[in-house]
Amino acid sequence: VVTVVAGFGQSIDINTTEQPRAKFPFTLQANLIDSHDNPRPGNDVVWTVDGTYIGQGEPAWTPPSLGLYKVVARYDQLEKQVIMEAIAGEPYEFVFPENLILRSGEGLQLYPDLIDSYGQKMNNTLAGNKVWDVENGTITPVGYYYASAPGIWNLSVRAGAIWGNSTIQVVPADASIVEVQTTPHADVYVSGEVYRLGAIRTDSQGYSSAVPIPIGNWSVNNGILSQVDNEVHWTPGQAGEYSLHVVDSDVPASINVEVMHGSADVTRLVPSQSSVSAGVQMALVHEAMDSFGNVWQIEANITQTDGVFASVDIFESYVSVMPKQIETLGFSANYFDPSTGVLHQSQWTDEILPGRLAFIELPESGTEVAADSYLEFNPLFMDAYENIIPHVAVNWTIAGQDRTLEIRMADGKWYPTETGEHEIRANADGVFAAVRINVVPGTGTSLMTDGDEGLIIEAGVPSDLFVELVDVHGNTAPAESVELRSGDFVLFDASSSGRGFWQLTGITSGTYDLELAQGDAKHTLPLTIVPGQAVRVITGMANETRSQGEVTLITVHAEDSQGNRVEVNPERTSLSCTSGKATHVKSDTWEVELEQAGSDRSCTVTWNGLISQQFFDVESVLLSGALGSTNTAVSIIIGLLLMIFIVLVVLIRRGNQKGDEDDWDEEEFYEVSEDVEEQL
C-alpha cells in the first residue's frame, strides 16, 4: 500500500468558515497548499493578530473585544492575511446598570444590556420581546418605570429563556446624588500611576460640590487604595476592565474604568515552546513586564548571536526560527523606553534538541540468532535531519504479538524461544520499522523421532526414520550426526530422503530398544522388527525312520531374506505327498499317511507362490501294510496264538472232568501240569 501525502507548501489557506467571538477562545487554523492544491495541516504556521504574536500551529486566540482584527499566518517564506470580525457570543443574560436610584414620583426608561457569558454587550433586541416585572411601582411594556413608594425594589426582565434581575432604589425626592470623580481623568488608566478619587454630591435643589469621603467608603477590585491627608489615592495594578465604588450617606455610586500596563520594568525574549527541537518551527517573542507583572509584546532591535544552520526570520517584535541541526542558538534584543529613558537588554540561548522521530534502524534482515541465546536490538533513532535521538521508548511487536514489556525489562534484548523467521516491528511516535530475524534451534538437549510411539519395520526392507534435535525450548531441527548405540539387530545409515532422515534395515526379527545419540542428546525408542517377505518354504519331518502303514508329521514354515521365520497360512497352503494322504493338524503341522513304500517318496508344499519338496524313504512291511507296520502285525499274530492255546486248555480240562465225576477232588481239579504252566 502506498500512501501519498501532500507536498511542500506553496501557499497558505486560512480557515474562515467560523467567526471569532470576542473573549471566547477561537482556534486559528490554516492548511499548507502544495503545487497540486493538496492541503496538509499547517502545524508549524506562526500566527499574529494586529502585529501581536499569538502562537504557532493551531493556537487558541481570544479576541479582547468586539471589532475587526488583521490575522496573519506565516510559514517559512509564505504569508497570508485576512480580516476577521470578532462578535459577541450567544445571549446569556440581561444586565441592569448598577445602583439604580430614582426619586419618588419620577420615571426612568430602563435599558438593560444584553450580554454573553463574558459580559460583552449586544443589541438587547436579539433575545426577542421582553416581559417586565417590578416589585413596587409600575412599568410599561417598553420598560419605562414610574417610581412610587421609597425603598429597594426587585426588578426583572425576561425574553424567552434569557433573564435579567436587579434592584432599583427609590429615594425621597429630597435625597442627594453622588458621582465619582478621578483626578486626573483618563479614558485609560496606567498601571502604577497614582490617581486621586473624589465624590460629587448634588442636593435636591440641584447644587453640586466635591465632598471628602473616608477611605472606608471606597472599594476597588484592582489596585491599591491609600489615604493621603484628606484625599484618597488609587494606584491601578493589573490591566483590564474594573469598577470603582463609593457610598455617601447611604447613596452608592460607581464608575467603570479600563487599566493598561505601565512602564517597562524589565524585558525578556520568550520562546513559544519550552524546548527547541530540529524541524519544529518556533517563535521567539520580545516581551516587557511592569512592576505589577503586566506583560505585553513590544518592538525591539533583535539580532542573532549563535547558530548557523537554522532558518531565521527577524521581525520587529519577534523572531521566527526553523531549527535543523543540533547546535547552540542565541539571540539578543535591545529596547529603549522613551518614557523612562532606560535601555533594556535581554538575551536568550538554548541548545537545539533532536527533532521528532523520523527513522528507526534495526539489525539487518536475515540476522540469525539461536533459540537459547538472545539478540540485542540496539535501535538507532534519527529525526528528519538525521540527528541522532539518544533514547526513544519503543513498542515492540514480534510475529504479531506485543512483546514491549518483555523487551524493555530485558534492557532491549530479545530471548527467542521458537525457531523460524520472525518479523520484528518497532513502533515509536508513529514511526514504524520492520526486520525479519531467523531463529535457529539452540544446542540440542534431546532427540525426537517420528517413531517415538513405537516403530515397526520389516526385516530386509529399508525404512526411513526422521530424527530431530530438540533444544531447551522444545524447538526442533533435523538431526544430521546421529549415532546408533544399540546392537547389530538393525543396520543404521543416513537416508537420501533429506536432512534428518535415517535409514533402518532390520536384520533379526524381534522387539528391541533402539538407542540413538547425537552429542549429549540421547533417545531410546521401542523397535519391532517383523519378518520380511518370504523367499523360501522350509519343511521338516518328525521321524527319522518311516514304515509302510504308519503316519508321520510334517512341519511347514517359510523364511525371509534375513533368515527370519515366517509362518504360513494353512488355508492358503497346498500339501500333497506321494506316500499317501496329508491332513492339516494345527498351525504349521500336517499328518501324512504312509501308504506307499519306497525310497523316492516326497511331499510337495505350495504357499504364496513358493514351492518346496521334502523327500523321504518308506520301508515296506508284511501284507503290504494291511495290518499296519511290521511291529503291529507281529503283535497281532502272537495274540491270536495265545487265544488258541487257552481254548485248547479249557477243552482238555472239561474232558477230564466228565471221566472222573465220582472222584471229585477240588485240588486236583485246579492243579495244572508243569507243561501247561510253562506254556502259560
C-alpha positions in Angstrom: 0.0 0.0 0.0 1.4 3.4 -1.0 0.3 6.5 0.9 0.5 9.8 -0.9 0.8 12.8 1.3 0.7 16.5 0.4 4.0 18.0 -0.8 5.8 21.1 0.4 3.5 24.1 0.9 3.4 26.7 -1.8 0.6 28.8 -0.2 -1.4 29.2 3.0 -5.1 28.8 3.2 -6.6 30.3 6.5 -9.9 28.7 7.7 -12.5 31.5 7.8 -15.6 29.3 7.9 -16.2 30.3 11.5 -16.4 33.8 13.0 -14.5 34.5 16.2 -16.4 35.7 19.3 -14.9 38.3 21.5 -13.4 37.0 24.7 -14.2 33.4 23.6 -11.3 31.2 22.7 -11.0 30.8 18.9 -8.7 28.2 17.3 -6.7 29.6 14.4 -6.4 27.0 11.7 -4.6 27.0 8.3 -3.6 24.5 5.7 -0.5 24.5 3.6 -1.4 24.0 -0.1 1.2 22.3 -2.3 1.7 22.8 -6.0 -1.2 20.4 -6.8 -3.6 22.1 -4.5 -3.3 19.3 -1.9 -3.7 20.6 1.6 -2.0 19.5 4.7 -2.4 20.8 8.3 -0.2 23.9 9.0 1.1 22.6 12.3 4.1 24.9 12.2 2.4 28.1 11.0 3.2 31.2 13.1 0.2 33.5 13.8 0.0 37.2 14.6 -3.1 39.3 15.2 -2.8 43.1 14.8 1.0 42.6 14.9 0.9 40.7 18.2 2.3 37.1 18.2 -0.4 34.6 19.1 1.3 31.2 18.7 2.1 28.5 16.1 0.3 25.5 14.8 -3.4 25.8 15.9 -3.2 28.2 18.8 -6.2 29.5 20.7 -6.7 33.2 20.3 -9.2 35.1 22.5 -10.3 38.4 20.9 -10.1 41.0 23.7 -13.1 43.0 22.4 -15.5 43.3 19.6 -14.2 44.7 16.3 -12.0 43.9 13.3 -8.7 42.2 13.5 -5.9 41.6 11.0 -4.9 38.0 11.2 -1.6 37.0 9.6 -0.3 33.4 9.1 3.4 32.8 8.2 5.3 29.7 7.3 8.9 29.9 6.2 8.7 32.4 3.3 4.9 32.2 2.9 2.4 34.7 4.3 -1.4 35.1 4.2 -3.5 37.9 5.7 -7.3 38.1 6.4 -9.5 40.4 8.3 -11.7 38.8 10.9 -14.5 40.4 12.9 -15.0 39.4 16.5 -18.6 39.4 17.5 -20.3 38.8 20.8 -21.3 35.3 22.0 -24.8 33.9 22.4 -27.2 35.9 24.5 -26.7 34.9 28.1 -28.5 37.4 30.4 -29.8 40.9 30.8 -27.7 43.2 33.0 -29.1 46.3 34.5 -26.9 49.3 35.4 -25.7 49.0 39.0 -27.1 51.3 41.7 -30.3 52.3 40.0 -31.6 55.2 42.1 -34.8 57.1 41.5 -36.8 59.7 43.4 -40.4 59.1 44.2 -42.8 60.2 41.5 -40.2 60.2 38.8 -39.9 58.0 35.9 -36.9 56.2 34.3 -36.5 54.5 31.0 -34.7 51.2 31.7 -32.2 50.0 29.1 -30.7 46.7 30.3 -27.7 45.4 28.5 -27.9 42.0 26.7 -24.6 40.3 27.2 -23.0 37.0 26.5 -21.3 34.7 29.1 -18.3 37.0 29.1 -20.2 40.2 29.6 -20.0 41.5 26.1 -22.8 43.7 25.0 -25.0 43.2 22.0 -28.3 44.6 20.8 -30.8 43.8 23.5 -33.5 43.1 20.9 -31.7 39.9 19.8 -33.3 38.0 22.7 -36.8 38.8 21.5 -39.8 40.5 23.1 -39.2 41.5 26.8 -41.6 40.9 29.7 -41.1 43.2 32.7 -41.8 42.8 36.4 -41.2 45.1 39.3 -42.0 44.7 43.0 -43.3 48.2 43.5 -44.4 50.9 41.1 -45.5 50.5 37.6 -43.6 49.7 34.4 -44.7 49.9 30.8 -44.2 47.1 28.2 -41.3 49.2 26.7 -39.5 49.4 30.1 -40.5 52.8 31.4 -40.6 52.7 35.2 -42.7 55.0 37.4 -41.4 55.2 41.0 -43.9 55.1 43.8 -43.0 54.2 47.4 -39.4 54.7 48.6 -37.3 51.5 49.0 -35.2 49.0 47.2 -37.4 47.0 44.9 -36.8 43.9 42.9 -36.8 44.3 39.1 -36.7 41.6 36.5 -37.0 41.3 32.7 -37.4 38.1 30.6 -37.2 37.4 26.9 -37.7 33.7 26.2 -35.1 31.8 28.2 -33.0 34.9 28.9 -33.5 36.6 32.3 -32.2 39.7 34.0 -32.6 40.7 37.6 -31.7 43.8 39.6 -32.9 46.2 42.2 -33.9 49.8 41.9 -33.7 52.2 44.8 -36.4 54.8 45.1 -35.4 57.6 47.4 -37.3 60.5 48.6 -37.4 63.5 46.3 -35.1 65.4 48.5 -32.3 62.8 48.6 -28.8 63.7 47.3 -27.0 62.3 44.3 -23.3 61.2 44.3 -20.9 61.0 41.4 -17.4 59.5 41.3 -14.6 61.7 40.1 -10.9 60.8 39.3 -8.1 63.3 39.1 -6.5 63.3 36.6 -9.3 61.9 34.5 -8.4 59.4 31.8 -10.1 57.2 29.3 -7.5 54.5 30.1 -5.6 54.4 33.4 -2.0 53.4 33.5 -0.8 50.6 35.9 1.5 52.0 38.6 0.3 55.6 38.2 -1.4 57.4 41.2 -4.9 58.9 40.8 -7.0 60.9 43.3 -10.5 59.8 43.9 -13.4 62.2 44.8 -17.2 62.3 45.1 -19.6 65.0 43.8 -22.7 65.3 45.8 -25.9 67.0 44.4 -28.8 68.1 46.7 -32.5 68.3 45.9 -32.1 71.8 44.7 -29.5 70.8 42.1 -26.4 72.2 43.8 -23.3 70.1 43.4 -19.9 70.1 45.2 -17.0 67.7 46.0 -17.0 66.3 49.5 -14.4 64.3 51.3 -15.2 60.6 51.5 -13.4 58.4 54.0 -11.3 55.6 52.6 -13.5 53.1 54.2 -16.4 54.1 51.9 -14.4 53.3 48.8 -13.9 49.9 47.3 -12.0 48.8 44.2 -11.4 45.3 42.7 -8.0 46.2 41.3 -5.0 48.1 42.5 -4.2 49.8 45.9 -6.1 52.5 47.9 -4.2 54.8 50.2 -5.2 57.8 52.4 -3.1 60.9 52.0 -4.3 63.7 54.3 -8.0 64.1 53.4 -7.5 62.6 50.0 -8.0 59.0 48.8 -5.4 57.9 46.2 -5.8 54.9 43.9 -2.9 53.1 42.2 -4.1 50.7 39.4 -2.5 47.2 39.2 -3.4 44.6 36.7 -4.5 45.6 33.2 -8.2 45.1 32.4 -11.6 46.5 33.0 -12.7 47.1 36.6 -15.0 49.3 38.7 -14.7 51.9 41.5 -17.4 52.1 44.2 -18.3 54.7 46.8 -21.1 55.2 49.3 -22.1 58.6 50.6 -24.9 58.9 53.1 -26.2 55.5 52.0 -26.2 56.7 48.4 -23.9 54.5 46.3 -22.1 55.5 43.1 -19.7 53.7 40.8 -17.8 54.1 37.6 -16.2 51.5 35.2 -12.5 52.1 34.4 -10.0 50.4 32.0 -6.4 49.9 33.1 -3.5 49.4 30.8 0.1 48.2 31.5 2.6 50.7 32.9 6.2 51.5 32.0 8.6 48.5 31.3 10.4 47.3 34.3 12.2 44.5 32.6 12.3 42.9 29.1 12.8 39.3 28.0 12.9 37.0 25.0 10.3 34.3 25.4 10.2 31.1 23.2 6.9 29.8 22.1 8.0 26.3 23.2 9.6 25.0 26.3 12.2 23.2 24.3 13.6 23.8 20.8 13.7 20.8 18.5 15.0 20.4 15.0 12.3 20.6 12.3 9.8 22.3 14.6 9.2 25.9 13.8 9.2 28.2 16.9 8.8 31.9 17.6 10.9 34.0 20.0 8.8 36.9 21.3 10.2 40.1 22.8 8.1 41.0 25.9 8.1 43.7 28.5 6.9 43.5 32.1 5.9 46.3 34.5 6.1 46.4 38.3 2.7 44.8 38.7 3.5 41.9 36.4 1.6 43.0 33.4 3.2 41.5 30.2 2.9 42.8 26.7 4.7 42.3 23.4 6.9 45.2 22.4 9.2 46.1 19.5 13.0 45.9 19.9 16.2 45.6 17.9 16.7 41.8 17.7 19.9 40.2 16.5 21.2 36.6 16.2 24.3 35.8 18.3 24.7 32.0 17.9 23.8 29.3 15.4 24.4 28.9 11.7 22.1 26.1 10.4 18.7 27.3 11.4 16.4 29.3 9.1 15.8 32.6 10.9 13.3 35.5 10.1 13.6 38.5 12.4 10.6 40.8 12.7 10.0 44.0 14.8 8.9 42.2 18.0 9.6 38.5 17.4 11.8 36.0 15.6 10.6 33.0 13.5 13.1 30.1 13.7 13.2 26.8 11.9 15.9 24.7 13.6 17.6 22.0 11.6 20.9 20.7 13.1 21.8 20.2 16.7 23.7 23.4 17.8 23.5 26.3 20.2 21.1 29.0 19.1 21.2 32.5 20.6 19.5 35.9 20.2 19.8 39.3 21.9 17.3 42.3 22.0 17.7 46.0 22.8 14.8 48.2 23.8 14.9 51.9 24.7 11.9 53.1 26.8 11.3 56.8 25.9 9.0 57.3 28.9 11.7 56.4 31.4 14.9 56.9 29.3 16.1 53.3 30.2 17.8 51.0 27.7 16.6 47.4 28.3 18.7 44.5 27.1 17.8 40.8 27.0 19.3 37.6 25.8 18.1 34.1 25.0 20.3 31.0 24.4 19.3 27.3 24.2 20.5 24.0 22.7 18.7 22.6 19.7 17.4 19.2 20.6 16.8 16.4 18.1 13.5 16.7 16.3 10.6 14.3 16.1 11.5 10.7 15.3 11.5 10.0 11.6 13.7 6.9 11.2 14.4 3.7 13.2 17.3 1.5 12.2 17.2 -2.1 13.3 19.6 -5.1 12.8 20.0 -6.3 9.2 17.3 -8.6 7.9 18.3 -12.2 7.8 20.3 -12.0 11.1 20.4 -15.4 12.7 20.1 -16.0 16.4 20.0 -19.3 18.4 16.8 -20.1 20.3 18.9 -20.5 23.5 20.7 -17.2 23.0 19.5 -13.6 22.7 19.5 -10.7 20.2 20.3 -7.1 21.4 18.4 -4.8 19.0 20.3 -1.5 19.7 18.0 0.5 17.5 19.2 3.8 16.1 16.8 6.7 16.2 17.1 9.7 13.9 14.9 12.8 13.1 14.2 14.1 9.6 17.6 15.9 9.5 19.5 12.7 10.6 20.2 14.0 14.1 20.7 11.1 16.5 18.0 10.8 19.1 19.6 9.3 22.2 16.6 7.4 23.6 13.1 6.6 22.5 10.5 4.4 24.2 9.7 1.7 21.6 6.8 -0.6 21.3 7.9 -4.0 20.1 5.8 -6.5 18.1 7.2 -9.9 17.3 5.2 -12.2 15.0 2.1 -10.1 15.5 2.3 -10.2 19.4 3.0 -7.3 21.6 6.3 -8.0 23.4 7.1 -4.5 24.6 7.2 -5.2 28.3 9.3 -8.3 27.9 12.0 -6.5 25.8 12.1 -3.4 27.9 12.6 -5.4 31.1 15.4 -7.2 29.4 17.2 -3.9 28.5 16.5 -4.1 24.8 17.3 -7.8 24.5 15.1 -10.4 22.9 15.3 -14.0 24.1 13.6 -16.1 21.4 12.0 -19.4 22.1 10.6 -20.5 18.8 12.5 -21.2 15.6 11.7 -19.8 12.2 11.6 -16.4 10.6 10.1 -13.8 12.8 9.0 -10.3 11.8 10.2 -7.7 14.3 8.3 -4.4 14.2 9.4 -1.4 16.2 6.9 1.4 16.7 7.6 4.8 18.3 5.9 8.1 17.9 4.0 6.9 14.8 7.2 5.7 13.1 7.5 2.0 12.1 10.5 -0.2 11.3 10.4 -3.9 10.4 13.0 -6.5 10.1 13.0 -10.3 9.7 15.1 -12.3 12.1 15.8 -16.0 11.5 15.8 -18.0 14.8 17.6 -21.3 14.6 17.5 -24.1 17.2 19.8 -23.9 20.1 22.1 -26.6 21.5 20.3 -29.9 21.4 19.4 -31.5 24.8 17.3 -34.4 23.5 16.2 -36.2 20.4 12.7 -36.8 19.0 11.7 -39.1 16.2 8.5 -39.8 14.2 8.5 -43.3 15.7 8.5 -42.5 19.4 5.2 -44.3 19.9 6.8 -47.5 18.6 8.5 -48.3 15.3 7.7 -51.4 13.4 9.8 -52.2 10.4 10.1 -55.3 8.1 13.3 -57.3 8.1 15.4 -56.7 5.0 13.3 -53.7 3.8 14.9 -50.2 4.3 12.7 -47.9 6.3 13.2 -44.1 6.9 13.2 -42.7 10.5 13.0 -38.9 10.9 15.2 -37.7 13.8 15.0 -34.2 15.2 17.3 -32.4 17.7 15.3 -30.7 20.5 16.7 -27.7 22.4 15.7 -26.4 25.8 12.7 -24.6 24.4 11.3 -27.6 22.5 12.4 -26.2 19.2 13.4 -28.9 16.7 15.9 -29.2 13.8 16.8 -32.2 11.6 19.5 -34.3 13.4 22.4 -34.9 10.9 25.0 -36.6 13.1 23.1 -39.4 14.8 24.9 -42.5 16.1 23.4 -45.9 16.9 24.3 -47.1 20.4 22.4 -50.4 20.4 23.3 -53.9 18.9 23.6 -55.5 15.5 19.9 -56.4 15.0 19.5 -53.5 12.6 21.5 -51.5 10.1 21.6 -47.7 10.6 22.7 -45.4 7.8 21.9 -41.8 6.6 19.0 -41.7 4.2 18.9 -39.9 0.8 15.3 -38.7 1.7 16.7 -35.5 3.2 18.1 -33.8 6.3 17.2 -35.6 9.4 16.2 -38.9 7.7 18.0 -42.1 8.7 17.6 -45.5 7.1 16.9 -48.5 9.2 17.2 -52.0 7.8 16.0 -54.8 10.1 18.1 -58.0 10.4 16.8 -60.1 13.2 13.1 -60.1 13.9 12.0 -59.3 17.5 11.3 -56.4 19.9 14.3 -54.2 20.9 15.2 -50.8 22.4 16.8 -48.6 19.7 19.3 -46.2 21.3 20.3 -43.1 19.4 22.6 -40.3 20.3 23.9 -37.0 18.9 26.4 -35.2 21.1 24.9 -35.1 24.6 21.4 -35.7 23.3 20.2 -39.3 23.7 17.0 -41.0 22.9 15.6 -44.6 23.1 12.5 -45.8 21.3 10.8 -49.2 21.0 11.6 -51.1 17.8 9.8 -54.1 16.5 11.3 -56.0 13.5 8.8 -58.3 11.8 9.9 -60.9 9.3 10.1 -59.7 5.8 8.7 -61.1 2.6 9.1 -64.9 2.5 11.7 -66.1 -0.1 11.6 -69.8 0.6 9.5 -72.5 2.3 11.1 -74.9 4.8 9.6 -78.4 5.6 10.6 -80.9 8.2 9.5 -84.4 9.2 9.3 -85.8 12.8 10.6 -89.4 12.4 13.9 -90.5 11.1 12.6 -94.0 10.0 9.2 -94.4 8.4 7.4 -97.7 7.7 4.6 -98.5 5.5 1.2 -98.2 7.2 2.4 -95.6 9.7 1.5 -91.9 9.9 4.1 -89.2 10.3 4.1 -85.4 10.9 5.5 -82.8 8.6 6.0 -79.1 9.6 5.9 -76.2 7.1 7.2 -72.6 7.6 8.9 -70.0 5.5 12.0 -67.8 5.8 12.7 -64.2 4.7 15.9 -62.9 3.1 17.4 -62.5 6.6 16.6 -66.0 7.7 13.7 -65.0 10.0 10.9 -67.5 10.4 7.7 -66.7 8.5 4.5 -68.5 9.5 2.5 -69.9 6.6 -1.3 -69.6 6.3 -2.7 -73.2 6.4 -5.8 -72.2 4.4 -3.7 -71.0 1.6 -1.1 -73.8 1.8 -1.3 -76.8 -0.6 0.4 -80.0 0.7 0.5 -83.2 -1.4 2.5 -86.4 -0.7 3.3 -89.4 -3.0 3.2 -91.7 0.1 -0.4 -91.0 1.0 -3.0 -88.5 2.1 -1.9 -85.4 4.1 -4.2 -83.8 6.7 -3.7 -80.4 8.5 -3.4 -80.9 12.2 -2.6 -77.4 13.6 -0.7 -74.2 12.7 2.3 -75.4 10.8 1.8 -79.2 11.3 0.3 -81.8 8.8 -0.2 -85.5 9.3 0.9 -87.7 6.4 -0.3 -91.3 6.0 2.5 -93.6 4.8 0.5 -96.0 2.5 3.1 -96.4 -0.3 6.6 -97.8 0.5 9.6 -96.7 -1.4 12.8 -94.8 -1.4 11.6 -91.9 -3.5 8.6 -90.8 -1.6 8.1 -86.9 -1.4 5.8 -84.2 -0.2 5.3 -81.0 -2.2 4.3 -77.7 -0.5 2.9 -74.7 -2.4 2.3 -71.4 -0.5 2.3 -67.8 -1.6 3.9 -68.6 -4.9 6.7 -70.6 -3.3 7.3 -74.4 -3.7 9.2 -76.8 -1.5 9.7 -80.6 -1.7 10.5 -83.0 1.1 12.0 -86.4 0.0 11.9 -89.4 2.4 12.0 -93.2 2.4 9.1 -95.5 3.5 10.0 -99.1 4.4 7.7 -101.9 3.3 6.0 -104.2 5.9 4.0 -107.6 6.0 0.9 -107.8 4.0 1.8 -104.5 2.3 1.0 -102.9 5.5 -2.6 -104.2 5.6 -2.1 -104.7 9.3 -0.1 -101.6 9.8 3.6 -101.6 10.4 5.7 -104.8 11.0 5.6 -104.5 14.7 1.9 -104.2 14.7 1.5 -107.4 12.5 3.7 -109.5 14.9 1.8 -108.3 17.9 -1.5 -109.4 16.3 -0.2 -113.0 15.4 1.2 -113.6 18.9 -2.2 -112.5 20.4 -4.1 -115.0 18.1 -1.8 -117.9 19.1 -2.3 -117.2 22.8 -6.0 -117.2 22.4 -5.9 -120.6 20.6 -3.8 -122.1 23.4 -6.1 -121.0 26.1 -9.1 -122.5 24.3 -7.3 -126.0 24.0 -6.5 -125.9 27.7 -10.1 -125.3 28.6 -11.4 -128.1 26.3 -8.9 -130.6 27.8 -9.9 -129.8 31.3 -13.6 -130.2 30.6 -12.9 -133.7 29.0 -11.1 -134.9 32.1 -13.9 -133.6 34.3 -16.6 -135.9 32.7 -14.4 -139.1 33.3 -13.9 -138.6 37.0 -17.3 -137.2 38.1 -17.4 -139.7 41.0 -14.0 -138.9 42.4 -14.1 -135.2 42.7 -11.0 -133.6 44.1 -11.1 -129.9 44.1 -7.3 -129.5 44.5 -6.7 -131.9 41.6 -9.3 -130.1 39.5 -7.3 -126.9 39.9 -3.9 -128.4 39.5 -2.1 -127.5 36.3 0.6 -129.7 34.8 4.1 -128.4 34.6 4.0 -128.4 30.7 0.9 -126.2 30.7 2.3 -124.0 33.4 5.4 -123.4 31.3 3.3 -122.7 28.3 1.2 -120.2 30.3 
